Amino acid sequence: MEKDLDPQETAEWLESLEAVRRAAGPDRADYLLRRLATSSRYINTVPTSDEPSYPGDLALEERVAAYDRWNAAVMITRGSKLGLGGHLATYASAAWLYEVGFNHFFHGEHDQVYFQGHASPGIYARAYLEGRLSREQLDLFRQEPEGGLPSYPHPRAMPDFWQFPTVSMGLGPLNAIYQARFNRYLHNRGIKDTSRSHVWAFLGDGEMDEPESTAALTHAAREGLDNLTFVINCNLQRLDGPVRGNTRIVSELESVFRGAGWHVVKALWGWEWDELLRSDELVARLDRVPDGQFQTFAAADGAYIREHLFHGLDVPYSDEHLQRVVGGSRAGHEPRKVHAAYRRALDNRGAPTVVLVQTVKGWTLGAGVEARNANHQMKKLSNDEFRALRDRLGLPVTDRELDGELPPFLHPGPDSPEARYVAERRRALGGSLPSRRVSHHPLPAPGERPFRALEKGSTQPVATTMAFVRLVKDLMKEPETGRRWVPIVPDEARTFGMESLFPTAKIYSALGQRYESVDRDLLLAYKEATDGQILLEGITEAGSMASFAAAASSYATHGEPMIPFYIFYSMFGWQRTGDQMWALADQLGRGFLVGATAGRTTMTGEGLQHADGHSHLIASTNPACLAYDPAFAYEVSVIVREGLRRMYGPDAEDVFYYLTVYNEPLPQPAMPEGVEEGILRGIYRYSAGGGQAHLLASGTAIHWALAAQRLLQEEYGLGVDVWSVTSWSELRRDAMTATDVPYLRKALAGIDGPVIAVSDWMRAVPDQIRPWVDQPWTSLGTDGFGLSGTRESVRRHFGVDPRSIADAVLKGVEEAAAVRR
């Protein structure tokens, strides 16, 4: 405990608090303590007198910012002539937040920056000034079919430029936290020195409404992530109106972040407020003014401001002066204030920092845009508004140039002082940002022993979930690549049979293990360590996906390819975090998503919300996802081996895998000869029984199909072939893109009799391939909600049990015979 420098004062405060407790009760005392702990005066954290000296050439930086502001507005306005839209106001309010970062803080070699999605035009404008983008590219903003720039940060669309997709609001802050934690993970495990790496996340105050934005704040504090800074642009407006009309978003965010254990730096008022804020009464009033009213002040004339904000106060300023100060003097528009806040953030240690910066939305764009509720929907400026912007920014463009249909882009020239300055600053900071650099380091293929163990089969019942875990456990022992596996689990490791990894791979913790585990004497004791390999995330699928994204893109972010596998209840994957999986595809992530306890009928007793019968349908919509539903352990082996080759081999691809595995222990057959291609392409004949009908089955349903095959032979003398379909969606993709005969048609060439498709998924999953099956088709599945019961009873309910399958075959054979007659 810190030394008490004034015990007498402390005793007086404690006595006062005790008096409150006795008089008004413990709830009131607790309230006062929480208010004291989580709020502070509505002023800047760093007063003007304490600001460090500014390290740059302010005059030149103001010229650079002027060009960037202009070109961002021009880019959107020119695109709007084609009906393409864009967002003017976000970057206009945040321009200095980025300019100060680009000139003095963002290190190109080791920092990661999550740029606010709606501010992308300004980031493109800066890259244009640096010579990284051409005028032609800017003029094709939002015209990607013509080779232009994407609307927002999309790494897949610009794989050499953007690092992180951020415009699905809420995912940026969540992913930034887990990226900062993953940086520490790499460092503590000795894979890469990330001690100088810093993660910056630029966010909007309206974006903080998203639950994901604040979902992991305590996680960041608990991990001590002082390598992380949030910069929240508090322009007090979201898309339709005030972020908080009747309260103050800055005060709310300060309380939230302080309560979560973050350092808070406030940069609210510009230097022209200094004299005004000497009045304690005014400071108290500002702390009571709701944001909706303050937005009115920002757009009001001086007389209104004097009457409604400064009434009764001695303010020796003219109405015009008051209008200028209250209307636009914000810390976020002054580089010295922004620099001081960033410097304070980086000097903080032991916890992450949030910088709350106040700005005016649409700043510099004119009275028709600034602080207006509708400015998020404003997509262009008129010629007169561009003239006013030119005059305000002092840029060299003539009236004649602004009389045309489209305003011109401006560049001072590659040898201008402005261009030389920005080039020098980026050289000093280690290179350009944003920039995505991939230095390809293919991983050596693992040895064959782990795969052979699955491919030889087992007479002992083994669930495919356990088969996958055993395979990865063996692969983690590989001398060259084993340490690159990143197991990610949302507090279900024991469910998936992974507790055997605890004492060997250990669970990652930045704090190590400061306690004696209750099961320390057991062979499979719970073991945490600073160099632990397992990311046991707790009950958070969203956090687990954020960890997966960080690990899955480490090959580009850090030049260190990692092999993440995230194993989860399949119901809580694509349904719950599908947006993050889409962002993962955008981020060009690589790794294995494993939907365990898959299917709608294998989760006995769990019921509706635990019964996944549709994740493969959702996964099929993601172009980067290769989705497989293996039935046997050897299929798992073949798919994982191929996945390692495709994602980490010499010709690595920007894809990721989704495997569904089951919790139903069954004997595992040995791999038949010559089935590898069929496994990977999506289908092969597993059991030939006579060819009078054909059962196409995936995952655990193949066992029902095999039982139906035996039943039909024994009771009706009907010979049926059983086919293993490892991927319905890959068969469909191949058929849709094939320039000759699709693989599915080749595989089924020459067969006769009806085809019955069966799976533990809704019928729409196998129905994906129906157009390319020439034989009579029937699909059986688990449409509807899941329900509790034994596997047998639930399968009878859905009509996918062996008897129901046999009945469908008999009906199909009868109908086919009738057609032939």
Sequence and secondary structure as in RCSB ss.txt:
>XXXX:A:sequence
MEKDLDPQETAEWLESLEAVRRAAGPDRADYLLRRLATSSRYINTVPTSDEPSYPGDLALEERVAAYDRWNAAVM
ITRGSKLGLGGHLATYASAAWLYEVGFNHFFHGEHDQVYFQGHASPGIYARAYLEGRLSREQLDLFRQEPEGGLP
SYPHPRAMPDFWQFPTVSMGLGPLNAIYQARFNRYLHNRGIKDTSRSHVWAFLGDGEMDEPESTAALTHAAREGL
DNLTFVINCNLQRLDGPVRGNTRIVSELESVFRGAGWHVVKALWGWEWDELLRSDELVARLDRVPDGQFQTFAAA
DGAYIREHLFHGLDVPYSDEHLQRVVGGSRAGHEPRKVHAAYRRALDNRGAPTVVLVQTVKGWTLGAGVEARNAN
HQMKKLSNDEFRALRDRLGLPVTDRELDGELPPFLHPGPDSPEARYVAERRRALGGSLPSRRVSHHPLPAPGERP
FRALEKGSTQPVATTMAFVRLVKDLMKEPETGRRWVPIVPDEARTFGMESLFPTAKIYSALGQRYESVDRDLLLA
YKEATDGQILLEGITEAGSMASFAAAASSYATHGEPMIPFYIFYSMFGWQRTGDQMWALADQLGRGFLVGATAGR
TTMTGEGLQHADGHSHLIASTNPACLAYDPAFAYEVSVIVREGLRRMYGPDAEDVFYYLTVYNEPLPQPAMPEGV
EEGILRGIYRYSAGGGQAHLLASGTAIHWALAAQRLLQEEYGLGVDVWSVTSWSELRRDAMTATDVPYLRKALAG
IDGPVIAVSDWMRAVPDQIRPWVDQPWTSLGTDGFGLSGTRESVRRHFGVDPRSIADAVLKGVEEAAAVRR
>XXXX:A:secstr
    S HHHHHHHHHHHHHHHHHH HHHHHHHHHHHHH   SS SS GGG     S HHHHHHHHHHHHHHHHHH
HHHHHTTT    SHHHHHHHHHHHHHHHHT  TTT EEE  GGGHHHHHHHHHHTTSS HHHHTTTT GGGT   
SS  TTTSTTT      STTHHHHHHHHHHHHHHHHHHTTS   TT  EEEEEETGGGGSHHHHTTHHHHHHTT 
TTEEEEEEE SB SSSBSSSSS HHHHHHHHHHHHT EEEEE B GGGTTGGG HHHHHHHTTS HHHHHHHHHS
 HHHHHHHTSTTS     HHHHHHHHHH BGGG HHHHHHHHHHHHH  SS EEEEEE  TTTTS TTTTT TTG
GG     HHHHHHHHHHHT    HHHHSSSS       TTSHHHHHHHHHHHHTTS SS             SHH
HHHHHT EEEEE HHHHHHHHHHHHTT TTTGGGEEEEESS TTTTT GGGTTTT EE TT   S  TTTTSTT 
  EETT  BEE  S HHHHHHHHHHHHTHHHHTS   EEEEEEEGGGSHHHHHHHHHHHHHTT  SEEEEES SS
SSSTTT GGG  S HHHHHTT TTEEEE   SHHHHHHHHHHHHHHHHSTT  S EEEEE     EEE    TT 
HHHHHHTEEEEE S SSEEEEE TTHHHHHHHHHHHHHHHH   EEEEEES HHHHHHHHHH SSS HHHHHHTT
  S EEEE SS TTTGGGGGGG  S EEEE   S    S HHHHHHHHT SHHHHHHHHHHHHHHHHHHH 
